[in-house]
Amino acid sequence: MRDDRERLLDIQEAISKIEKYAVQGRQAYDQDELIQNWIVHHLQIIGEAARSMPPGFQQQHGDWDWSRITGMRNILVHHYFEIDTDIVWSVVEKDLPGLKAKVDEVLKSLSGP
């Protein structure tokens, strides 16, 4: 069973992998189905890791929008024919930077001084 730190590392790695191709910009994302699938796959990983975080961790970090993170995962996994590429790109641009900062901060605190 994975612990909190490992799940946070999963989220951190998935964000890094999304950034690897998102840096190419919206036009590349719109034109390349492989980039779209890559980003969706790693958003699923983020959502799954978040969904698996224990309730105590989620309560301790109540400023994280757990329902949106896991809700996005549910849409990507179960309603894949309804995926809105504009929403996915918006998450990449607007939501991932803040999530990345929060994950980095918690991982730093878990590592100690």
C-alpha positions in Angstrom: 0.0 0.0 0.0 1.3 3.4 -1.0 1.8 6.0 1.8 0.9 9.7 1.6 4.4 10.7 0.5 4.4 8.2 -2.4 1.0 9.4 -3.6 2.3 13.0 -3.5 5.3 11.9 -5.5 2.9 10.3 -8.0 1.1 13.7 -8.3 4.3 15.6 -8.6 5.7 13.3 -11.3 2.4 13.4 -13.3 2.4 17.2 -13.2 6.0 17.2 -14.4 5.1 14.9 -17.3 2.2 17.1 -18.2 4.4 20.2 -18.2 6.9 18.4 -20.5 4.4 18.6 -23.4 2.1 21.5 -22.2 5.1 23.8 -22.6 4.6 23.4 -26.4 1.4 25.5 -26.0 -2.3 25.2 -26.8 -1.9 24.9 -30.5 0.3 21.8 -30.2 -2.2 20.4 -27.7 -5.1 21.1 -30.1 -3.4 19.5 -33.1 -1.8 16.5 -31.5 -4.0 13.7 -30.2 -1.0 12.0 -28.6 -0.3 15.1 -26.4 -4.0 15.3 -25.5 -4.0 11.6 -24.5 -0.7 12.1 -22.6 -2.1 14.9 -20.6 -5.4 13.2 -19.9 -3.6 10.0 -18.7 -1.5 12.0 -16.3 -4.5 13.9 -15.0 -6.1 10.5 -14.3 -3.0 9.6 -12.3 -3.3 12.8 -10.3 -7.0 12.2 -9.6 -6.4 8.6 -8.6 -3.6 9.5 -6.2 -5.8 12.3 -4.7 -8.7 9.9 -4.4 -6.5 7.5 -2.5 -5.3 10.1 0.1 -6.7 9.2 3.5 -9.4 11.4 4.9 -7.1 12.7 7.6 -4.7 14.0 5.0 -7.5 15.6 3.1 -8.9 17.3 6.2 -5.4 18.5 7.1 -5.2 20.1 3.6 -8.7 21.3 3.3 -7.6 24.2 1.0 -7.0 21.6 -1.8 -10.1 21.2 -3.9 -10.3 17.4 -3.5 -13.8 17.1 -5.0 -12.7 18.9 -8.2 -9.5 16.8 -8.5 -11.3 13.5 -8.0 -14.3 14.6 -10.0 -12.0 15.4 -13.0 -10.6 11.9 -12.7 -14.0 10.4 -12.7 -15.0 12.2 -15.9 -11.7 11.3 -17.6 -12.0 7.6 -16.6 -15.7 7.0 -16.9 -17.0 9.6 -19.4 -14.1 9.7 -21.9 -16.4 10.4 -24.8 -17.5 13.6 -23.1 -14.0 15.0 -22.4 -13.9 18.7 -23.2 -10.5 19.6 -24.4 -11.0 23.2 -23.5 -11.6 22.2 -19.8 -8.6 19.9 -19.8 -6.4 22.7 -21.1 -7.8 25.1 -18.6 -6.9 22.8 -15.8 -3.4 22.5 -17.1 -3.0 26.3 -17.3 -4.9 27.4 -14.3 -5.1 24.6 -11.7 -1.9 22.6 -12.0 0.6 25.3 -11.1 -1.2 25.8 -7.7 -1.5 22.1 -7.1 2.2 21.7 -7.9 3.1 24.4 -5.4 1.0 22.7 -2.7 2.4 19.3 -3.4 6.0 20.6 -3.4 5.4 22.4 -0.1 4.0 19.3 1.6 6.8 17.1 0.3 9.3 19.6 1.5 7.8 19.6 5.0 7.7 15.8 5.0 11.4 15.7 4.2 12.2 17.8 7.3 14.7 20.5 7.7 
